[in-house]
């Protein structure tokens, strides 16, 4: 029962800042907005706003691949609950980012080459071979392997968000980056507790 309560708490922490506290109340959101696809960023933006969204799109597509594997292979109940919340949050975020890039007339298919976006530190992604390895790693080692990999992956998301917070121009994109920073910090804290066995 306690584990189930903690799982529901995790889901609330990760999903609500984006869907309720963030987007629903953000400045300029129409009163009748009911879906994430209806949330608009507005036209004002600079190169950092574009780079941030493009790099985070690439990053989150990788993250959703990893989380999809974890949904099938993870064994720990708290990890399963965390992954469920991550998938819901990041899929909604991905919808928002693709919509904003399209509104700005910017490409949504990001080149995965190592040289892509070098001026902004590269794509901040995870090695594709490591992501593939999650599908075959020994079952007894999956949870630990995934946690170690996803900790680094989500730390990269925080670095991208910080870039946008410091150098972006679009107010909605900067608000979005701050929510990304906060939710990833929350995920990292939870994953660190799971790696150390402290589930209190």
N, C-alpha and C positions, 0 to 999 in steps of 0.2 A: 504493500500500500504506500509506504514512504517513497519507494522508487517511482511509483506512478505519479505521486504528487510532484516530486522533483522534475519528472519529465514534462509535466504540464507547465511547470514554472519556466523551464528552459524554453519551451515553445513560445510562451507569452513574451519572454524577454526578447527573443530574436525576431519575432514577426510583428509585434505590436508597434515598435518604434517606426517601422517603415510604413505599415498599412494604415495605422490610426494616428499616432502622435505626429508622425512626420508628414506624410503626403496629404492626409485629410485636412490638416490644419495649416499647411504651408501657405505662405502669402501668395495670393493670386489663383489659388485652386478654386474652380467653380463650385458653387454650393451643391450642384447636382451630380458631382463626380462620384461614380460608383465603381470604376475599374481603374487599375493602374495604367492601362493604355490611354486613358483620357487625361492623365497628368501631363501638362505641357511645361517646357522649360522657358519658352519665350525665345526671341531671336538673338538677343545680345549674348555674344560668346567670343572667346579668344582661342588661340591654338591650344592652350593648356586644357581648356574644357573639352575640346575634341579629342586630344591625346588621352586624357583621363578616361573618357567614356570608351574609346576604342580599346585601350589596354585593359580596362576592367571587363569589357565584353569578352575579350580573349581569355582573361584570367578566370572569369566565372564559368565560361563554357568548360574549361578544364575542371574547375571545382565541381560542377554538376556531374561531369563524367566520374570523378572520384567518389562523389556522394552516392551516385547511382550504384556503383560497385559495392560501396559500404552498406547500402540499404539491403543488398542481397547477402552479404557475407559477414557483416558485423554480428557479434554474439552478445555483447554487453547490453543490457536493457537501457541504461542511461545513454550510451553511445547511439543506440538506435533512435532514441527520442531526439537527441541532438541532431542527428543526420536528417531526420524528418523535418525539423524546423529549419535547418540550413537549406534544404532543397526548396521548401516553400518560399523562403525569403529571397534566395538568389534567383529563382525563376521569375519572381515578380520584379526584382531589380533589373534583370536582363531585359524584360519586356519594356520597362521604362527607358533604359539606355538606348535600345535599338530604335524606339520611337523618337527620342530626342535627336539622335544622329540623322535619322531619316528627315526629320523636320528641318534640320540644318543643311541638308543636301550633302552629308558626309558619308564616306564608305562605312559599311557595317561589317564587311568581311576583312578581318585584320590579318596581315601577313605574319605567319609564325616564324619567319626567318630570324636568326639571331640578331641581324642588323636592324630589324624593324624598331623604329622609335628609339634609336640609340641616344638621340639628343635628350631624351627624357628617362634614360636609364634602362632602356630595353623594355621587353614586355612583362617582366616580373612574373614569369610563369614557372610552372613545375616541369621538370624533365619528362617528356612524353614516355620515355622508356620506364620511368618509375611509376607513372600512372598505369601503364600496361601491366607492370609487375604486380600491382594490387590484385589482378584477376587470378594470379597463380600462386601467390605467397601462401605458405602453409597456413591452414585454417587456425591453428592454435596461436599463430603469430600475427594474424590479420589485424586485430584491434590495435595492438601496439604499433605495428607498422603504419597503419592508416593515421593514427593520432600523431605520430612523429612527422609524417609527411604533410598532413593537413595543418599542423601548427605553423610550419614554415610557409605554407601556401597562404594562409590567412594573414600572416605577418606581412607578406608582400602586398596584400590588399590595403593594409593600413598605410604602407609607404605610398601607394598610389593616391589614397585619399588625402594624405598629408600634402602631396604635391598640388592637388587641386585646391585644397583649403588655402595654401600659401599663394598660389599663382593664378588660379582661375578667375574668370570675370563674371560668369553667369550666376546670379544669386541662387537659383534653384539647384544648379549643379553643385555649388559649394555646400548648400544645405544637405544635399544628397550625400556628398562626400563625408560630411560630419556624421551622418547616420551610419554610413559604412564603417567609419572609424570606430564608433561606439559599439556597434554590433559585433565587429570582429574582435575587439578587445574582450567583450563578454564571452564570445566563443572560445577564445584562447584561454581565458581564466578557467572555464569549464573543462576544457581539454587537459589543462595542466593538472587539475584535480583528479581527472580520470587516470592520467599517466602515473600519478603518485599514489593512487589508491585511496585518496582522501575524498570521500563522497558525501561528506557532511554538509 
